[in-house]
Amino acid sequence: MLVSLNWLKQYVNIDGITPEELAEKVTKSGIEVEGIQTMKDQMNNVVVGFVKSCEQHPNADKLNVCQVDVGDEVLQIICGAPNVAAGQKVAVAKPGARLPGGLKIKRAKLRGEQSNGMICSLQELGVDPKFVQKEFEDGIFVFSEDVEIGADAIELLNLNDTILEFELTPNRSDCLSMLGVAYEVAALLDEEIRLPEVSIHPTKEQAEDYVHVKVEDAKLNPYYGAYIVKNVKVGPSPLWMRNRLIAAGIRPINNVVDITNYILLEYGQPLHAFDYDRFGSKEVLVRLAKEGEKITTLDDEERTLKADHIVITNGKVPTAIAGVMGGADSEVQADTTTVLLEAAYFNPLSVRVASKDHGLRSEASVRFEKGVDPKRVKEAGLRACQLLEQYANGEVVSGVSEFDELHLEEQVIRFTSDKINEVLGTSISSDEIGAILERLRFPFTQDQNQFIVTAPTRRGDITIVEDMVEEIARIYGYDNLPYTLPVGASAGGLSLVQHVKRQIRRYLQGVGLNEAMTYSLTSEDKTAQFVDPKVMEQKPFPVKLAMPMSEAHSHLRLSLLPEMLSSVQYNLARQQPTVSLFEMGSIYISQEEKVTKQPEEKLRLAAAMTGLWVEHPWQKEEKKVDFYVIKGIVEGLFRLLNITNVSYEAVQLPDMHPGRTATIKVDDQHVGFIGQLHPALQERLDLTDTYVFDLDLEWIIEKLDGDHLFVPIPKHPSVTQDLAFVVDEKLPAQAMEQVIKQSAGNYLTDVSVFDIYQGEHMEPGKKSIAFTLRFQNPEATLTDKEIEEARAAIVANVKESFQAELRG
């Protein structure tokens, strides 16, 4: 909602407060002010000028030499506008004037003729082109004859206005009108409110003689009023009205249409004006549309109606979609003389359905959908008749032809001041609460600390005691509510799960991976890809959405990897050859083919890497991501979590490389898999060599306790030993590592392979594997004897287990 402060001043005194201060008060009361727009500081020295003469420029076919009276002098101005003519009153930027965009007007010569200023178009004065009337789109703006020469054109065009943009919550539809905003601001500032005085001078004829109203379903349309205004002269609306419409974001059209839009903004009540002679009947019939029925709307689009759309008809054919848009056949045009004015209350849900079905989100439909004030329907119709009488020379036919089954029930809320103070933690007196209710203009009775409040129909959001608590709190001032600091035994902290997730996130980011957040939804074919074998053992059914937005996101995922690989694919397609991503997120497991309960969520950790791992262009050094790079990252992650006894076993999985894939186990429990994508899949997805891992993070966290996350700094030195064994070339190093760990005793802290050798000095079918062993006693310095005993036990057991030989 765009709120013009110049317009708002008509209803409530805001002279003693700046726009910024008002915006702050409104925001603190619960209605967010998104922005403040003003142009008055960008312009000066623009006045009304009278074009005394307009002659062809001697040296240019498309320019005119104009003599313009600006009140205190006559200026010669060169103008190229096609619609400039003698006798016009126009906006003139005098020499020294400043226009929007920083443009400064100076005296200049154009094709040899002196020009002392500029005759301005609305666009040049900062008006958005979409709000400029058609006759002024390609030329200068022309004032009516009654404006004073030399007057401030900026003020006349309302360009000194300030606009507040309200971001309204759905419950505050009352502020979709200037009167609603006026009630709100008057309450906040404790000011009086000035409502429009409505008076008309009707003819002796009766509206019932011109039109009869019939409504088939009172639940969909409980009130419909038809007013008749005769002898209307369609033309431009007054400048002040055009200014206010433009300030509110509506383009002026003609006086009849502008008046209906003006009332929509002032009262929040949409109206519609039909050309009575083109309406084609003396009957207004409101009914549900017939399935497949057609109507051509004001935007010249033929629309097919459904059986749940409300339509206004002339008894035969639809002439408007109720609350949404009128029909082209009965549109007010330049030759219209009699207006049938509609003021109605339509069911909000029905208007919403029609608006959505036709893709028509109009100012009228927005208000009907949120609910208009039932008490203002007739008032708005009479106010429009008053303006048609004043600014379209109309003659208002007496009375209104109406269908009225609208129940004006007002909510009655009872509460005590003790209840208010109990909820808010305040000590507001009963007199203060009464004063707040008076500021809100809520009728009430008070018996000491007991209140009975009648919520006005304009505030349909007030229905229960809690609503009154909120109203009193926001007028009293949220800043004035007491506050206390939290009291507890501890200052709080992270849970184990939160701490572990942060540790993992920092570690993976530290080793060069970027965190991805992919969709929890994927396509049906991708639900079967990269599902962990342990998950597959549960024989899960992919969970399909009842109403998916697209087939690409129709099912809940069973693996993080398919959507992550889509992200990798997206980056590679945009010339990003190195991509390293990880994600912590949930998968969704259901054992039901037809889901009747929520699927089980399981936390997983996955990563995907492709491209270069090391790149030093200056040293001409680079290393591509391979299996051992991503395996090293996983091993580092387990070291971070102080998880030992991790093993890897070669395995063949769907969509994974048959020779570069392994399952990951902790204490012989399956926790995930690691490996390279299958070359055929890589080619199909246009991926370079891509490596992934997928871990059951939920199981890993459950295994942890607080001690796993902290390893004290050792106080005593460590001892390293290197051992090299000659073994069968097919023997995996992991098998030897497990025997070493089992044989070394309590002080072995780390085992790592640092060399594998096969060559001319090695017997065929054999290889040498060299290990670095690190020993450390956290309580004391290790002795040579303890190291030698551990070394001897390791050598003996490795020899016995693998027929190995200790190498030199």
N, C-alpha and C positions, 0 to 999 in steps of 0.2 A: 504494500500500500504506500503510494507516494502522497505525502502530506504537504501541501503548500501552506507556509506560515502566513503569507499575505491573506489567503483565504480563511485560515483558521482564526485570524483576528476578527473576522465578522461575528464569530460566536463567543469568543472568550478573550479576555484581556491578557496578552502575553508581552506587552511592551517592556515590562521591567525585567526581562530575562533574555539572555543571549541564546541563539540557536544551540550552541554547544551545551549550555547549562540545561536547557530544556531536554535535549537528547539524553543527557546523563540521568535526569530525573525519570524520564520515561523508561529508559533501560533498567534502572534500578527498581522500577515498579513491576517489572516482569515482561515488558514488551521491548524486544531488542530493536534498537535503531541501528540499521546496518550501515547507513551512510548519510552524509550531509552534503547537498549539492547547492552551490551558489555561483552566480555569474556576475553579481553586482560589482565585485572587486576587479573584474577584468575589463570593465568598460567605463567610459566617461565621455562627456561632451557630445552626446548624441541628442539632437532636438528634432522637433517637428518643423518641417520647412514647406513652404507653399511654392509650387513651380509656376512662376509668373509667365515664363515663355519657354518654349522648347523648339529649337531650330536645328536643322541638319548641320553637322560639322563640315566645314568647307573642305577638309582634307581627308575625310574618312566616311565611308558609306554607312557603317554600322554604329557610328557615334553621334550623339546629340549634344549641342551646347545649350545648357539650361541656366536660366536666371532664377535663383531660388531665394525667396524671402524667409529668413530664419528668425525674424522678430526684431533683432537689433541691427541687422544689416542684410544686404542682398548679395549673395555669393554666386559667382559664375562657376558652374560645376559641369564637367564633361561626364556623360552617362551613356553606357552602352546597353542598358536594359531595353528589351523590345517593347515593354508596356509603359515606358515613361511618356508622360504627356502633360501639356499645360493644364493648369487648373487642379492638379493633384496635390494632396497633402501627404508628404513622404517623410521617412526617417533620414536625417542628414547627419553624417559624422563631420563635424567642423574641423578645420586645421588644428592639429594638436590632440585630436581625439584618439582614444585607445579602444581597440576592438578585441574580441576573443582571439587567442592565439598569439597575442603580443603585437598585433598589427597597429602601427601608428600612422595616422593620416597627416600627410604633409602637402603643402602647396606644390604643384608640379605643372609642367607643360605636356599636353598630350597632342601630338601631331600639330604643334605650333600654337595651340590655344591654351590659355591659362585655365587650370582647374583648381578650385579652392575648397576642397572637401570631397565627400563621396555620398551619393544617394544609395542607401543600403537595402539589400534584400534581407529577409528573415534569417536565411542561412548565414549571411555575413555577420549577423548579430548574435549568432550562437544557437539558433533554434535548429533542432534536429530536422533534417529534410523530410522525414516521414510524418512530421506533424504540420507541415506547411500545406495550406489549402491549395487546391489545384490551380486556381487563377493566379497564384503568386509563386508557383513552383519554379518558373523560368525567368522571373523578373523581380522587380523591386516590390516592396510592400506598400500599399496605399491605404492611408487612414480614411475614416469617414469624415464628412465635412464639418462635424461639430467639434472637432478637436481644435485646441488653441495653437496658433502659430508661435513657435519658440518654446513650447512646452517640452518637458523632459520626456523624450521618446522611450528611454529605458524604463521609466516608471509606467508609462502608458501601456507598454508591451509586457509588463510584469517581469521584466528581466532583472529587476532588483529583488526578486523573490528568493527565498531559501526553501529548499525541499528536504524534508526528512523522509528517509526510506524505512518503513516499519517492516520487520520480519515477524509476522504474526503466527502464533501457534494456533492449531485448529480450534481451540476453545474460545478464542477471542475474535470471533467473526463480527462482533459489534463494532470493532475498529476498522471494518472495511467500509466505513462511511465517515464523512467529515463530522457529522453530528455525534457519532460514536466517539471519535477522537476528541471532539470538544468536551464531551462528558468526562472523558478520562483526564484530559489536561486540566479542566476546571477543578476536578477532585484533587489532583496532585498539587495545584497551585493555590487551592482554596479560593477560587474566583467564582463569580457569578457566570451563568451561561445565558446567552441570548439566542433564542430559537427563532426561526423565520416566522413572520406573521403572514398567515395565508388568508387571502380574501379574494373572492371572484365576483363577477357581476353576470350571473347567468341570464339567459333568455327565458321567455315564458314557455318555450317548447320543452318537452320531456325526452330524456335519452331513451326511455322505453319505446317511444314512438319510432325511433331510428333502428334500434337493435334489441334483440332478445337473447339472453344468455342461458345456455343449457349445459350442464356438466353431468356426464354419465357416472363418474366414480368420485364421490366426495372425498375419499381417502387420498386420492392422488391429486385432487385439486379442490381443497375445501373453500377457497374463495376466488372468484373471478369478477372483476369490475370492469365495465366498459363505459368510457366517457366519450362524448361527442363534442368536437370543437369545429365550428363552421367558419367559412370565409377566411380561412388561413392564407397568408401570403408567405410562400416559401422563399427564403433568401438567406443572406448571411446572418449569423447570430451576433449579438453585441460583442464588442472587443473584450470586455471584462470576462464574459463567459468563455470565449475562445481561449483567453489566457489561462483560465483555471483548468480547462480541459487539457490543454497542452502541458500544464504543470503536473497534471495527474497521469500523463502518458497516453492521452486519447486525442486523435486527430479530429479537428472540427470539420463538419460536413455541410450542414445547413441548420437553420434555426430550430426546425422541428426535431430532427435527430439529435442535435446538440442539447436540446432541453431534456430529452429522455436520458441522455448520458449524464447530464448535469445532476439530475435527480438521483440517478444510480449512485453517483459519487457522494451527493449530499446526504441522502437518506439511507443509502445501502439497499434500496429497493429497485430492482430492474423493472423497467417499463418497456412497452413496445408500441410503436405508432404504425397503424395500418392506414393506407389510403382507402377511405370509406367507399368511394366510388369504384375502386378496383377490387375491393373485397368481394363484391359480387353477391351479397346476400344481406338480409336483415337479421340473420341468425348467426350467433357464435355458438358452435358446438365443440365442447372439449371432450375428447375421447381417447382411447388407446388406438394406435395405428393398426391397420390391417397388415399382416405379414406380406412383405414385398411391395407395399404401397410406395409411390414415388413422390418426391417434392424437390423443386429447384429452390435452393436457399439464396440468400442475399449475395453470397459470393459466386453466384452463377454455377454452382455445382449441383448436379442432379444426385440426390441421395435416396438410397433404398431404406425404407423404414422397417422396423421390427415390431412385433406385437406388444412389446413392453415399453414402447416409446409413447409419451403423451403428445398429442398434436392438437393444435387449434385449427378448426375447420370452419368453413362457411355453411356447414350443413351437408356439403357434398365432398369437397376435396380439401386436403390439408393446406393451410396458409402459413403455418409456422410450426417449428418443433419447440414445444413448450419449454421455456427457460433457457433455450440454447441459441436459436437463430430463427429469424423470420423468413418468410418466403419471398421470392423475387416478384411474384405476380401482384402482390398487394403492397409493394414498397412505396414509401413516400417519395414523390418526384417533384420536379420543378413546377409542374402544373397542378399539383395537389391543392384542393381547396377545403376538403372536409377530412378531418382526422378522427379515426376510431382509436382511442387510447386505451391500452390494456394495462391494468394493475392487478396482479394476481399473486396467489401463494401456491406454489407447486411442491409436491413431495420431493424432498432433497435427494433421496435415493434414486428415484425415477429420472430426475434431471442428470444425476451423475452417470447413470447407465447410458442415456442417450448421448451425453457429451463424450463419453469414452468410446462408444461405438462409432461415432462419426468423426472422432478426432478433432472436435470443436471445443476448445477450452477458452471460453469468452469471459469477459468481466461479469456478465450476467450469470452465466452458469456457475462460476465460482461462488457467487453470493447465494444463489439458490441451493447449491450443494451443502454449504455450511449452515444454512438456515437463516432466513431473513426475519426481522422483527414483525410479527403478525399485526401489531398495533399500528405500524407505519404504512401498511399497504394502501389504505384509503387516503391517509395523509399525503403520501407521495403522489397519488393520482391527482388530488386537489392542487397540490403545489405545482405540478406540471401544467395543469389547466391555467393556473394563475400566470405562469411564465409564458404560455402560449398566447394568452390574452394580451400580455404586456409587450412581447417581442415578436409575435407573429400576427398581430392584429386579429387574433381569433375571437370568435363569439362562442362562449361556453354554453352548451345546452344544459338546462337545469337537470339535476339529479344524476343518478348513475344506474345503469342496467347491470344487475349483479346477481351472482349466485353466492350465497353466504351460509356456510355451515362451519365456519372457522371458530374454534373454541379458544377464547383468550384466557387460558388458565395461567395464573401467576403462582409461582412456587412460594410457599410460606415456610420459613425456617425459624425454629425456636432454639435459643441458646442463652447461656448466662455468661456474664463477664468472667466468672471463675473458670468456665470451660475454655474460653479464649486464652486466658493467662496460663492455664495448666498446659495447654498444647505449646504455646509460644515461649513459656518460661519467663513471662513478663509480669508486670504489675500495672497494667493499663487500667485506669479507673473507668467506671461505667459512664461517666460524663464524657470522657475522651472517646470511648467507643461510640456513643451517641453522636458526637461531633463528626467522627469519621463517616458514619452512615449518612449524615446530612450532606457531607461533601460528595459522597457517592450518589446522592439523590435516590437512595433506597427508602421507600416508605416504611416506617417502623413504629411500633409502640414500645414503651419502656416502663417497666415497673421495678424500680430500684435497680437490681443487677440482672433482671430478666428482660430479654428482648424477643419480640416477634417481628421478623423482617419479611416484607413482601418483595421478592426479587422482581424487578421490572422485566417485561417481555424482551426488551432489547438485550438483556443479559441472560440468554438461555443457558449459559454455563453455570449459573448459580442454582444448585438444586439441593445441597446437603450442608450440614453444619461445617464440614471441613472446607467447603468453598468459601463460607463466610470468614473462617479463620484466615484463609489466604488473603481475602480482600482486606481485612483489617490489618494484617501484617504488612502488606505492601504499601498501604497508604500511611500507616504508622511509620514505616521505613525499615527495611531489612537491616540497615546499618545501625538501627537503634535496638535491635534484638540483643539480649545478653548472650555472651558466649563463654565457654569454659574449655580449658585444655583437657585432653584425655588423661584419665588417671588409670594407672595400671602398675603391676608388679615389675614389668620390664619395658624397655623401650621398643620392643618388637624386633623383628628381623626376618630374614628369608627362611622359608621352609627348606628342607633337604632337597626336594624336587626343584625348587626355584634356584637354589644355589648350584646344583649340579648342571642345570640347563645353562646357567650363566657361565659357568666354568667351561663347558663344552663350546658354547658360542664364542667365547674369547679365544679359546685354543684354536678352533678351526679358522677363525678370522686371522689369527696370528700366523698360521702356516700358509695363508694366501687364498683361502676360499671366501667367496661372497655368499651371504645368506639369501636364499630365495624364499618367497612366499607364494606358492602356487595354489591353484584352485583345489578345493577338496572334491570337486566334481570332475568327472572325466567321461569319455565316450564308452559305450558298451564294449567295444572290441579291446579297449585299453585296460579294462578291469582285470583281464586275464594275464596281463603282461607283468613280469618281474615280481610276481607274488612270492613271498618267502616260503620255502618248503614247509616250515613249521605252521604257517598260516594255512597252507593248502591242505594240511592234514585235517583241519577242522571242517573241510568241505564247505567253504562259505558260499553264499549266494550274493551276487552283486545287488545292491539296493538301488532300485530305480526310482527317480522322482516321479510323483504323480503328474506334475505339470512343469516339465523342464523348459528352460528358456531356449535351449538349442540342443541338437543331438550331440554336439561336442561336449556338453556338460550335462549329461542326463543321468549319470550314475555316481554313487559315492565310491571313492577310490579304495582299492585294496592294497595299493603300493604308492609310495611317494614318487617313484622313479618315472612313470610315463609322462606326467605333466612337467617334471623337471627336465626331462630330455627334450620336451617341446621348447622349453626356454633355451636350452643349449642350441637346438636347431635354429631358433629365431635369431640368436646372436651370431651364429656362424653365417647365416644368410645375409647378415649385415656387416660382413668383413671384420668380425671380431674372432680371430683364429684361436685365441686362448680363452677358455671358459672354465671356471672352477666354481661350482655351486654346492651348497649344502642346505638342508632344510630339516627342521624338527617339526613334526606335525602328526596328526592322527590318521589312522586308517579305520575303516568301519566294517565290522564283521557281523554277519547275520547268518544264522543257520536256517532261516525261513525263506522259502521261495516267494511266498506272499507275506510281506512284512506286516506283523500285527503289533510289534513292540520296537522300541528304539534299538538300533544296532549297537554292538559293543565297540567302544572306542579304544584303540591301542596306540600308544605313543611310539613313533619310530624316528630314527635318525638315518638320513640317506645323503649321499653326495654323488656328484658326477663331474668328471674332469676330462678335458681334452686340450690338445695343443702343447705349448711349452711349459715346462716346470721351472727351468733355469734359463735365463737369457742375459748374457753380458756382451752386448754388441762390440764394445771397445776391445775386449779380450777375445772376441770371435768365439765365444763359448755359449753353447746352448744345449739343453737336455729336454727331450720330450717326456711327457707324462707316460709312465708305463706301469705295469702291475706292481713293481716294487715301490714306486713312489706312493701309490695310494695305500698299499699295505703298510708302509712306514707311517703314514698319517694315522691309520687305525691303531697301530701298535703304540704310537705316541699318545693317542687318546686313552688307551687302556692304562698306560703308565701314569697319565694325569690322574686317573680315577683310582690308582693304586690297585688295579685288578691284575692278578697274576694267573698263571696256569691257563693261558690262552693258546689255543691250537687252531691250525688251518688244515683242512682236508680237501684234496682235489675232488671235484664233483662236476657233473654235467647237468646244466639247468636250461630250460627253454629260453631262447633269445640271448643266451650267454655263450661266449667263446668256449669250445669244448676242451681246450687245453690250458686256459688261463682263467679258471674260475674255481673258487674254493668256498666251502662253508666255514664259518667261524664258530668256535666253541669255547666256552668258559666252564672249567670243571666238568668237561664232557657234556655240557648242556648247549644245544644249538641256540645261537643268539643272532645269526644273520648270515650274509654271504657277501663275497667280494669278487671282482673280476672285470673282464673286458666284455663289451657287447659283441654279439656274434657279427662277424664281418658282413654277412648277408643283410642283417638288420641295419648295420651302419650304412651300407650302400643304399638301402631303400630309404633311409631317413636323411641321406646326404650329410652324414656325420663323418668326421675324421676319427682315428682310433680313440675310443671313449671308454673310460674306466669308471666303475661305480662301486659303491658299497651300500648295504642296507642293514641296519642294526635294530634289534628289539630294545629300544631305549627304556621302555617300561620295565622289562625284566632286569636290565642292568641297574636301574635306579633302585629297584626293590632289593637287589643284592647288596647295595651299599649301606653303610651306616656313616655316622659322622667321622669315625676314625679313618675311613678310606680317603677322606679329603684332606687329611693333614699328615704329613710325614716330617718328624722333627729333624732339624739340621744335625748331622752326625758330629759328635764331639771327638771321635777318634779316627785316625787315618785308615784308608782302605788299602788293600793289597791287590795287585793284578797279576795274573798268570796267563801265559799263552800256551795252548796245547794244540798240536796238529796230529791228526790221525789219518792213516791210509785205509780207505774202506772201499767197498764195492761202489762203482760209479752210479748205480741206481738207488743207493740208500739216501733217503731224504735227510737233510740236516736237522729237521725238526725232531726226528726220532732220536738222534744222538743228543740233542739238546735236552730232551725229557729225561734221558738216563743220567746226564750230567747233573741236572737239578736234583734228581732223586738220590744221587750218590754223594753230593757235596756237603751235606750237613746243614746246619742252621745259619751259617754265615755267608753263604753265597747270595749276593744281591743282584747280579746281572750276568747274563751270558749272551754273547753276540758273535756271529760269524764274521771274520774279517778277511778270509781268503779261501778260495777254492781253486785247486790247481790240477790240471791234467795236461800232460805233455811228454816230451821225449825222455825225461828222467823218471817217468812214472810207468809202472807195469800196465799193460793193456787191460782194460776193464776195471781199472782202479782210479781213484781220485784222492786228493788230499784236502781235508777240510780242517781249517785252523780256527780255533775259538779263543776269544778273550774272556777270561773269567775275572769277576771282581768280587772280593771278599771284604766283609766289614762287620765288626762287632760293635753294636751301638753302646755297649757298656764298658768295653775295655779295648786296649790295643792287642791285635792278634799276634800270637807268637809264631816263630818259624815252624815249631813242631805242629801247631794246629793247621797251618797252611799245608805242610808236607803230608799230614794224615789225610786231609781232604783231597789233595792232589792224587795221592796214591789210590784212594778209594775210587776216584773218578776214572783213572786210567784202567784199573782192574775191571771195573764193571763195563766200561765201553769195549775193552778187548773181549770180554766174555760174551757180551750181547751181540756184537757185530763182527767178530773175528777181525777186529781192527788191529793195526800196528801203530805204535807211537812213533811218530816221525821225528828224527833227530833233534 
